[in-house]
């Protein structure tokens, strides 16, 4: 097993990779969640910066008047709250997989007794 504590216990194949993969003993999702989080954070940040620079648009793509209350303040809120909310969502899924790993580890330890 890996010594990296951030690596999920089930993300390392124990035997035959193909057998572990098709029997769902090898979890690919914990590694994907980190990549998906990074892509989402980049997209949220890029959209917020774009709105800060270009200004907000309405649903038809036409620019809103500069006096619109959802202007640049909305972009800053999106930048902060959007990234924090995205992080919380991704952490929720990571916690679910870590709980699964802990239960699986306990099951392995008690199976030998």
MDAnalysis code that builds the backbone (N, CA, C; Angstrom):
import MDAnalysis as mda
import numpy as np

u = mda.Universe.empty(339, n_residues=113, atom_resindex=np.repeat(np.arange(113), 3), trajectory=True)
u.add_TopologyAttr("name", ["N", "CA", "C"] * 113)
u.add_TopologyAttr("resid", np.arange(1, 114))
u.add_TopologyAttr("resname", ["UNK", "UNK", "UNK", "UNK", "UNK", "UNK", "UNK", "UNK", "UNK", "UNK", "UNK", "UNK", "UNK", "UNK", "UNK", "UNK", "UNK", "UNK", "UNK", "UNK", "UNK", "UNK", "UNK", "UNK", "UNK", "UNK", "UNK", "UNK", "UNK", "UNK", "UNK", "UNK", "UNK", "UNK", "UNK", "UNK", "UNK", "UNK", "UNK", "UNK", "UNK", "UNK", "UNK", "UNK", "UNK", "UNK", "UNK", "UNK", "UNK", "UNK", "UNK", "UNK", "UNK", "UNK", "UNK", "UNK", "UNK", "UNK", "UNK", "UNK", "UNK", "UNK", "UNK", "UNK", "UNK", "UNK", "UNK", "UNK", "UNK", "UNK", "UNK", "UNK", "UNK", "UNK", "UNK", "UNK", "UNK", "UNK", "UNK", "UNK", "UNK", "UNK", "UNK", "UNK", "UNK", "UNK", "UNK", "UNK", "UNK", "UNK", "UNK", "UNK", "UNK", "UNK", "UNK", "UNK", "UNK", "UNK", "UNK", "UNK", "UNK", "UNK", "UNK", "UNK", "UNK", "UNK", "UNK", "UNK", "UNK", "UNK", "UNK", "UNK", "UNK"])
u.atoms.positions = np.array([
    [0.829, -1.192, 0.000],
    [0.000, 0.000, 0.000],
    [0.861, 1.238, 0.000],
    [0.287, 2.323, -0.443],
    [1.008, 3.582, -0.513],
    [1.093, 4.218, 0.871],
    [2.138, 4.993, 1.096],
    [2.290, 5.694, 2.363],
    [1.643, 7.063, 2.334],
    [1.100, 7.471, 1.205],
    [0.448, 8.761, 1.079],
    [-0.926, 8.697, 1.746],
    [-1.175, 9.496, 2.820],
    [-2.469, 9.420, 3.500],
    [-3.608, 9.979, 2.672],
    [-3.293, 10.791, 1.650],
    [-4.351, 11.349, 0.813],
    [-4.865, 10.346, -0.209],
    [-4.122, 9.264, -0.420],
    [-4.510, 8.262, -1.396],
    [-5.486, 7.289, -0.746],
    [-6.631, 7.099, -1.351],
    [-7.634, 6.202, -0.794],
    [-7.128, 4.770, -0.814],
    [-7.505, 4.000, 0.209],
    [-7.021, 2.629, 0.331],
    [-7.466, 1.770, -0.843],
    [-8.637, 2.014, -1.363],
    [-9.148, 1.198, -2.460],
    [-8.738, 1.721, -3.826],
    [-7.914, 2.742, -3.875],
    [-7.478, 3.232, -5.175],
    [-6.223, 2.506, -5.643],
    [-5.707, 1.603, -4.831],
    [-4.539, 0.815, -5.199],
    [-5.000, -0.624, -5.413],
    [-4.793, -1.182, -6.601],
    [-5.242, -2.552, -6.836],
    [-4.476, -3.533, -5.960],
    [-5.205, -4.536, -5.427],
    [-4.589, -5.518, -4.532],
    [-4.080, -6.736, -5.287],
    [-4.737, -7.109, -6.336],
    [-4.333, -8.296, -7.070],
    [-4.251, -7.981, -8.545],
    [-4.994, -8.732, -9.310],
    [-5.069, -8.516, -10.747],
    [-5.873, -7.246, -11.012],
    [-5.302, -6.308, -11.754],
    [-5.954, -5.022, -12.001],
    [-7.303, -5.197, -12.694],
    [-7.377, -6.060, -13.677],
    [-8.622, -6.254, -14.416],
    [-9.694, -6.862, -13.509],
    [-9.318, -7.870, -12.739],
    [-10.270, -8.502, -11.822],
    [-10.737, -7.512, -10.760],
    [-9.809, -6.767, -10.167],
    [-10.173, -5.784, -9.152],
    [-11.057, -4.684, -9.739],
    [-10.775, -4.301, -10.982],
    [-11.560, -3.253, -11.629],
    [-13.001, -3.710, -11.847],
    [-13.189, -4.890, -12.420],
    [-14.540, -5.352, -12.740],
    [-15.303, -5.864, -11.525],
    [-14.625, -6.160, -10.434],
    [-15.327, -6.552, -9.211],
    [-15.518, -5.357, -8.273],
    [-15.155, -4.161, -8.726],
    [-15.315, -2.902, -7.992],
    [-14.501, -2.860, -6.696],
    [-13.418, -3.619, -6.622],
    [-12.506, -3.497, -5.489],
    [-11.539, -2.346, -5.709],
    [-11.296, -1.980, -6.954],
    [-10.420, -0.864, -7.307],
    [-11.297, 0.325, -7.661],
    [-11.239, 1.361, -6.865],
    [-12.070, 2.546, -7.068],
    [-11.309, 3.586, -7.878],
    [-11.868, 3.992, -9.006],
    [-11.246, 5.027, -9.821],
    [-11.800, 6.411, -9.489],
    [-12.954, 6.478, -8.887],
    [-13.622, 7.756, -8.642],
    [-12.865, 8.679, -7.685],
    [-12.249, 8.195, -6.594],
    [-11.535, 9.145, -5.723],
    [-10.463, 9.940, -6.459],
    [-9.769, 9.332, -7.363],
    [-8.773, 10.064, -8.144],
    [-9.407, 11.036, -9.121],
    [-10.549, 10.657, -9.658],
    [-11.244, 11.538, -10.606],
    [-11.846, 12.760, -9.925],
    [-12.235, 12.614, -8.664],
    [-12.860, 13.731, -7.963],
    [-11.886, 14.902, -7.860],
    [-10.618, 14.619, -7.612],
    [-9.628, 15.697, -7.555],
    [-9.490, 16.422, -8.876],
    [-9.501, 15.676, -9.969],
    [-9.400, 16.281, -11.295],
    [-10.664, 17.085, -11.607],
    [-11.823, 16.532, -11.294],
    [-13.090, 17.225, -11.536],
    [-13.169, 18.496, -10.704],
    [-12.687, 18.429, -9.452],
    [-12.673, 19.632, -8.609],
    [-11.812, 20.721, -9.248],
    [-10.637, 20.348, -9.687],
    [-9.729, 21.323, -10.275],
    [-10.334, 21.957, -11.533],
    [-10.920, 21.143, -12.399],
    [-11.565, 21.677, -13.608],
    [-12.719, 22.618, -13.254],
    [-13.539, 22.219, -12.291],
    [-14.657, 23.058, -11.879],
    [-14.209, 24.376, -11.282],
    [-13.162, 24.337, -10.449],
    [-12.649, 25.562, -9.836],
    [-12.085, 26.502, -10.895],
    [-11.403, 25.943, -11.884],
    [-10.862, 26.778, -12.967],
    [-12.006, 27.412, -13.761],
    [-13.049, 26.650, -14.048],
    [-14.186, 27.185, -14.813],
    [-14.911, 28.274, -14.024],
    [-15.162, 28.027, -12.737],
    [-15.847, 29.025, -11.899],
    [-15.027, 30.308, -11.832],
    [-13.725, 30.169, -11.626],
    [-12.854, 31.336, -11.540],
    [-12.790, 32.076, -12.875],
    [-12.700, 31.346, -13.980],
    [-12.639, 31.979, -15.299],
    [-13.919, 32.746, -15.600],
    [-15.064, 32.168, -15.280],
    [-16.340, 32.854, -15.520],
    [-16.430, 34.115, -14.667],
    [-16.030, 34.015, -13.403],
    [-16.087, 35.188, -12.528],
    [-15.168, 36.294, -13.028],
    [-13.968, 35.938, -13.457],
    [-13.040, 36.942, -13.980],
    [-13.574, 37.541, -15.282],
    [-14.165, 36.706, -16.127],
    [-14.742, 37.197, -17.382],
    [-15.859, 38.201, -17.104],
    [-16.723, 37.891, -16.129],
    [-17.809, 38.814, -15.787],
    [-17.235, 40.095, -15.189],
    [-16.163, 39.979, -14.401],
    [-15.526, 41.185, -13.863],
    [-14.991, 42.085, -14.976],
    [-14.421, 41.477, -16.000],
    [-13.820, 42.261, -17.081],
    [-14.873, 42.754, -18.071],
    [-15.704, 41.847, -18.545],
    [-16.674, 42.175, -19.601],
    [-17.985, 42.728, -19.085],
    [-18.322, 42.439, -17.852],
    [-19.614, 42.830, -17.318],
    [-20.623, 41.721, -17.528],
    [-21.703, 41.716, -16.764],
    [-22.699, 40.641, -16.855],
    [-23.535, 40.740, -18.124],
    [-24.056, 39.602, -18.554],
    [-24.935, 39.534, -19.722],
    [-26.291, 39.013, -19.281],
    [-27.348, 39.382, -20.017],
    [-28.658, 38.803, -19.718],
    [-28.788, 37.475, -20.464],
    [-29.951, 36.870, -20.409],
    [-30.133, 35.541, -20.997],
    [-30.036, 35.521, -22.519],
    [-30.186, 36.660, -23.162],
    [-30.079, 36.707, -24.619],
    [-28.657, 36.999, -25.076],
    [-27.760, 37.272, -24.148],
    [-26.378, 37.556, -24.495],
    [-26.085, 39.033, -24.626],
    [-27.110, 39.867, -24.451],
    [-26.901, 41.311, -24.522],
    [-26.367, 41.810, -23.169],
    [-25.481, 42.790, -23.187],
    [-24.951, 43.294, -21.916],
    [-26.028, 43.988, -21.092],
    [-25.940, 43.813, -19.782],
    [-26.847, 44.508, -18.874],
    [-26.377, 45.947, -18.718],
    [-27.290, 46.833, -18.370],
    [-26.856, 48.218, -18.135],
    [-25.836, 48.278, -16.996],
    [-24.961, 49.255, -17.047],
    [-23.905, 49.345, -16.031],
    [-24.465, 49.595, -14.646],
    [-25.720, 50.034, -14.564],
    [-26.326, 50.278, -13.259],
    [-26.964, 49.022, -12.667],
    [-26.861, 47.902, -13.358],
    [-27.477, 46.661, -12.863],
    [-26.821, 46.242, -11.547],
    [-27.636, 45.905, -10.541],
    [-27.069, 45.568, -9.230],
    [-26.309, 44.243, -9.222],
    [-26.503, 43.430, -10.221],
    [-25.841, 42.124, -10.237],
    [-24.512, 42.164, -10.963],
    [-23.994, 43.308, -11.202],
    [-22.787, 43.481, -11.996],
    [-21.548, 42.856, -11.400],
    [-20.598, 43.668, -11.122],
    [-19.289, 43.214, -10.678],
    [-19.343, 42.568, -9.296],
    [-20.269, 43.014, -8.456],
    [-20.416, 42.403, -7.139],
    [-20.826, 40.937, -7.268],
    [-21.683, 40.645, -8.221],
    [-22.086, 39.259, -8.464],
    [-20.917, 38.394, -8.882],
    [-19.994, 38.968, -9.640],
    [-18.809, 38.224, -10.063],
    [-17.912, 37.908, -8.875],
    [-17.768, 38.861, -7.973],
    [-16.947, 38.621, -6.780],
    [-17.607, 37.568, -5.894],
    [-18.923, 37.645, -5.756],
    [-19.644, 36.635, -4.964],
    [-19.490, 35.259, -5.615],
    [-19.612, 35.200, -6.930],
    [-19.418, 33.930, -7.637],
    [-18.009, 33.397, -7.412],
    [-17.036, 34.259, -7.485],
    [-15.653, 33.841, -7.304],
    [-15.436, 33.217, -5.925],
    [-15.941, 33.844, -4.896],
    [-15.714, 33.362, -3.530],
    [-16.687, 32.239, -3.173],
    [-17.980, 32.529, -3.228],
    [-18.992, 31.557, -2.800],
    [-19.038, 30.362, -3.746],
    [-18.888, 30.608, -5.032],
    [-18.923, 29.506, -5.993],
    [-17.794, 28.514, -5.777],
    [-16.592, 29.022, -5.558],
    [-15.459, 28.122, -5.320],
    [-15.572, 27.395, -3.987],
    [-16.046, 28.085, -2.951],
    [-16.222, 27.421, -1.653],
    [-17.310, 26.347, -1.747],
    [-18.424, 26.675, -2.388],
    [-19.505, 25.691, -2.530],
    [-19.045, 24.486, -3.348],
    [-18.304, 24.722, -4.415],
    [-17.792, 23.620, -5.244],
    [-16.851, 22.739, -4.426],
    [-16.021, 23.360, -3.587],
    [-15.099, 22.606, -2.729],
    [-15.881, 21.730, -1.744],
    [-16.925, 22.282, -1.142],
    [-17.735, 21.530, -0.181],
    [-18.405, 20.337, -0.862],
    [-18.924, 20.544, -2.055],
    [-19.567, 19.454, -2.795],
    [-18.563, 18.335, -3.073],
    [-17.391, 18.692, -3.547],
    [-16.373, 17.670, -3.851],
    [-15.875, 16.989, -2.587],
    [-15.730, 17.748, -1.488],
    [-15.312, 17.147, -0.221],
    [-16.349, 16.152, 0.283],
    [-17.623, 16.438, 0.062],
    [-18.678, 15.508, 0.474],
    [-18.473, 14.141, -0.179],
    [-18.188, 14.146, -1.458],
    [-17.966, 12.884, -2.165],
    [-16.688, 12.201, -1.696],
    [-15.644, 12.973, -1.430],
    [-14.396, 12.385, -0.929],
    [-14.611, 11.747, 0.439],
    [-15.384, 12.403, 1.304],
    [-15.673, 11.839, 2.628],
    [-16.431, 10.534, 2.483],
    [-17.372, 10.474, 1.557],
    [-18.119, 9.231, 1.341],
    [-17.174, 8.095, 0.953],
    [-16.205, 8.363, 0.090],
    [-15.250, 7.323, -0.297],
    [-14.297, 6.985, 0.842],
    [-13.941, 7.960, 1.652],
    [-13.065, 7.668, 2.797],
    [-13.793, 6.816, 3.826],
    [-15.080, 7.065, 4.030],
    [-15.869, 6.218, 4.931],
    [-15.900, 4.796, 4.396],
    [-16.096, 4.667, 3.097],
    [-16.090, 3.343, 2.477],
    [-14.745, 2.654, 2.700],
    [-13.647, 3.395, 2.526],
    [-12.312, 2.829, 2.730],
    [-12.110, 2.388, 4.169],
    [-12.591, 3.185, 5.130],
    [-12.435, 2.831, 6.540],
    [-13.232, 1.578, 6.879],
    [-14.436, 1.483, 6.356],
    [-15.256, 0.302, 6.611],
    [-14.625, -0.930, 5.973],
    [-14.115, -0.784, 4.762],
    [-13.455, -1.897, 4.088],
    [-12.210, -2.335, 4.856],
    [-11.448, -1.382, 5.371],
    [-10.251, -1.692, 6.144],
    [-10.619, -2.440, 7.434],
    [-11.669, -1.988, 8.107],
    [-12.126, -2.688, 9.317],
    [-12.602, -4.095, 8.991],
    [-13.278, -4.235, 7.867],
    [-13.766, -5.548, 7.454],
    [-12.598, -6.495, 7.204],
    [-11.553, -6.004, 6.568],
    [-10.370, -6.839, 6.315],
    [-9.684, -7.240, 7.609],
    [-9.593, -6.304, 8.563],
    [-8.927, -6.590, 9.830],
    [-9.709, -7.604, 10.649],
    [-11.022, -7.483, 10.677],
    [-11.828, -8.402, 11.483],
    [-12.052, -9.736, 10.787],
    [-11.860, -9.802, 9.482],
    [-12.056, -11.060, 8.771],
    [-10.967, -12.070, 9.144],
    [-9.787, -11.598, 9.531],
    [-8.687, -12.489, 9.894],
    [-8.800, -13.022, 11.311],
    [-9.722, -12.529, 12.103],
    [-9.840, -12.970, 13.504],
    [-10.812, -14.088, 13.663],
])
